[in-house]
Amino acid sequence: MSNKWLTPRLEDYSARYNELVEKADLAQPSEVRWCMVIKPYGFAIRENIKKYLDQMFKNTGHSNAYFPLFIPKSYLSKEADHVEWFAKECAVVTHHRLMNNPDGPGVVVDPSAKLEEELIVRPTSETVIWRTYKDWIQSHRDLPLLINQRANVVRREMRTRVFLRTAEFLRQEGHTAHATEKEAIEEAKLMHEVYDDLMRNFLAIYGVKWVKSESERFAGAEETYTIEAMMQDGKALQSCTSHYLGTNFWDAFDVKFRDEKNEEKSVYATSRWMSTRIMWALIMSHSDDKWLILPPAVAPIHIVIVPIYKKWEDDSKLDNFVMSKIIAPLINGKWTKVPISKLELSTNEYTTDELYQFWESENYNKWKMIIKNEEWVALWYASELKLKYDTSDKSPWRKFSERELKWVPLRIAVWFRDMENWIVEIARRDESEKHLVKIEELKSYVTDNLKDIQISLLKKSMDRIDKNSTEVNTRDEFIFAIDENKFVMAHRDGTTETEELIQQETKATIRCIPLDNKLEDWVCIKTGKPSKQRVLFAKAY
Amino acid sequence: MSNKWLTPRLEDYSARYNELVEKADLAQPSEVRWCMVIKPYGFAIRENIKKYLDQMFKNTGHSNAYFPLFIPKSYLSKEADHVEWFAKECAVVTHHRLMNNPDGPGVVVDPSAKLEEELIVRPTSETVIWRTYKDWIQSHRDLPLLINQRANVVRREMRTRVFLRTAEFLRQEGHTAHATEKEAIEEAKLMHEVYDDLMRNFLAIYGVKWVKSESERFAGAEETYTIEAMMQDGKALQSCTSHYLGTNFWDAFDVKFRDEKNEEKSVYATSRWMSTRIMWALIMSHSDDKWLILPPAVAPIHIVIVPIYKKWEDDSKLDNFVMSKIIAPLINGKWTKVPISKLELSTNEYTTDELYQFWESENYNKWKMIIKNEEWVALWYASELKLKYDTSDKSPWRKFSERELKWVPLRIAVWFRDMENWIVEIARRDESEKHLVKIEELKSYVTDNLKDIQISLLKKSMDRIDKNSTEVNTRDEFIFAIDENKFVMAHRDGTTETEELIQQETKATIRCIPLDNKLEDWVCIKTGKPSKQRVLFAKAY
């Protein structure tokens, strides 16, 4: 079944992406230059990702904190690599006041309100965070310091694209301080594992998990751990990075600590981040020619239940069947609903009996008014199964197609004839046939199928890399494989110059260098100079 | 028991606040002008507040979304009141690039990189959100639109104070659109109830919940619903506001919709926000002369368990007792712990048996290394009871005093002698005596006492307003009562001029106007002109 709305993905991958993001209501470019608006459905996906990642950080001993949006210009000059990367294109605050335009309507910048020192809207927070750490770190007892921040950052981008490249984007950034190099490197590696866990087990994206070459490392990093995912056109996407930063940068900010022997020592640092860019990877990794596809772990809604009302039949009979025989068992009798009075605000769990009383009471209509589309929302807290019972007056066909575009993994249609037989009709979003399922088997059917969808998406992502990766030994083989948009393991002589030559010729860059692959004697595919180790080349976003 | 570190609260309320915020590790001013750093302990409190409020918004049908940080200058000029309030003191981005200083070291603003139109760092988001709503709202089917955003906003403040007044602060802001005036007013009132619910039931702050006078309304609002809390010095703090905004503002942005009859209609709007300022209210409302006091509902840790190790006794025996007889029953056997390998990252719940195996394994030391202070952290998911088992090598006395300053509501000390008798020693932070509690009664003791602390704080807050509020009938009575820092119900003639005169004379402002108090014939305490209704006057922060 093809979808006449959407451009086939291999025809124009970019056009299709824009259509998906728009039609599934995920996000949109803003009229404000370089910025995006993240719409409620897209934001709900992001919130799910954030929730998992935040818990993982807390489980590994990190705390959240918040640091200033603005960086004084002088901070950026403190570390040479840093200023080179970040100070060039950025948002510069120069004034603190507007005034009425003396020459006409509107407001203009008040020239008398010039700041003594310009403030840069943070492109990244190392400088302002480490200026603060200087106050916090005095002794070995203050270490390790394990902090995570959720922040908006701004880097000017000329060609913006929603989620992938916008000037303002949202991200978490972790910044840790350690007493020893060993501990700092272990932290950077552990966070590499945390990201990989999130990507595999929640986002269902399998990535190659190695280190960056020197030229592709983060400014100031001594080692950058990366995860490179393969998009459906074969290009790589750097999905997240974890950095071991050594001591140089923090020496510039004069951060030192006194060890057990009261000797002054340098502090070892790491940093890492994952941004709204991961939304781009999520959308592009799974969606097919038909529509958006989301792993159940991050989908805002898991099941939409659509009653098929007939004019000559009693709606409330069907509603009661859905509530008592379908929803209640799925959510273990725990409901969340919109309150109608302040008394109900704090206690948002109800038994099914209470809910029936409510359903039948005069308050029902009041309550209906508040929620758009009059949809029931129920959360199953334990496993976080999210249901939507769509009782709006749209046609069933329209309810199906809306949900299909937004990729709700399972759809249950409830007919009068099935109600009498205690069965329901379920369709998986990734299959075309419908299934009739007995009420008593519903819960295990739902759980099994959501799990199955999650796993099958991860498997597809693994298969893609598996089928589209190759080892080559010569320049000709290399060019041919890169032309076919493959992940290519090849030898190179290890110089930045050669890396640049290869990129000019083929557009491929070194995506990452294996951490533990076997060494072998061979020659660089470009220069013929000796090489000991293959690295991963690919074209990249 | 007095605390020699802290200034008595009635001696210098402000100095004491700064000390509390610093000593309890909540936040600090930043070297970056006008900005603050929210430290991990302070941020954990904020996260708890955010979690409750976010759930309440979701329960009332709202979705989260995200809009741009920058507002083009021309947006701010669209609505007259708006520009008057916000455009005057703000952070203005004029350039998009820095360059190496041609005349010396460092970087300077690149004069060739001037923006065509200046961007303002959002002081509030109405303009940029409603520019977007214009695209989203076409028909009555698109309404109501119920959106909440979490954002950092910037308003220049000359005299900054952490949490109370800083240029950059964090807040949620809700912006809704409705088809009818009636529905919009109901929404503004419902959100007023939501805030009140949060304040009473979670923050344990009782506030006066009425509407603002015309001169104190939000720019552009037709009605502003406010909650005015009373601080311990008797001054009022406007804790949160919910606004009914009518149609004028959105008409300026040309947002219209077509109703059921396909006629073009204006959209009715509301907005509301609660910011990091609520942290100030929380700290100042409860803390006594000794230290910080937090309601258990928002405290980052509920119970600290301190083992009293003796050199000649076996630590692991005590540890095992604490784990199996104290912690395990309290948390229903559900643990969160720091993982030592990636395999453990996704499954962070363990049975007590698994935890013992882990405790006894060689991995224990590896794991200990990761968490600062080697503290066990266990979460009881169901009731969210947060425990800390402090096994660090600090002295018990130091562990007690650190926790006291941060106000952990309950403290359990575990002695060898008590272990043998299956009892533990518990102290409530708001009482001086210790209690011996039998292990089998521990769980109910903990639950009851946390609930009791929460309720007693709310009661204190209610009593404060009760005892320090008064009705007056004459100018002399008014001046006397305001001098005593009371909440004063008095008649006034309803003009903005009289309001200003009263403020000049007494520093008191109208905090709010009752929604449904009885009307009576009397005269203005200032001008003697007729008045029908008493309003609430007070000095305010």
Interface residues (C-beta under 8 A of the other chain):
Chain A: Q28 S30 E31 V32 R33 C35 M36 V37 I38 K39 P40 F43 A44 E47 Q55 M56 K58 N59 T60 G61 S63 N64 A65 Y66 F67 P68 L69 F70 I71 P72 K73 S74 L76 S77 V83 A87 K88 E89 C90 A91 V92 V93 T94 H95 H96 R97 L98 M99 P105 G106 V107 V109 E118 L119 I120 V121 V128 R131 T132 D135 L143 P144 L145 L146 I147 N152 V154 R156 E168 L170 E183 L190 E193 V194 D196 D197 N201 T336 K337 V338 P339 S341 K342 L345 S346 N348 M369 I370 I371 K372
Chain B: Q28 S30 E31 V32 R33 C35 M36 V37 I38 K39 P40 F43 A44 E47 Q55 M56 K58 N59 T60 G61 S63 N64 A65 Y66 F67 P68 L69 F70 I71 P72 K73 S74 L76 S77 V83 A87 K88 E89 C90 A91 V92 V93 T94 H95 H96 R97 L98 M99 P105 G106 V107 V109 E118 L119 I120 V121 V128 R131 T132 D135 L143 P144 L145 L146 I147 N152 V154 R156 E168 L170 E183 L190 E193 V194 D196 D197 N201 T336 K337 V338 P339 S341 K342 L345 S346 N348 M369 I370 I371 K372
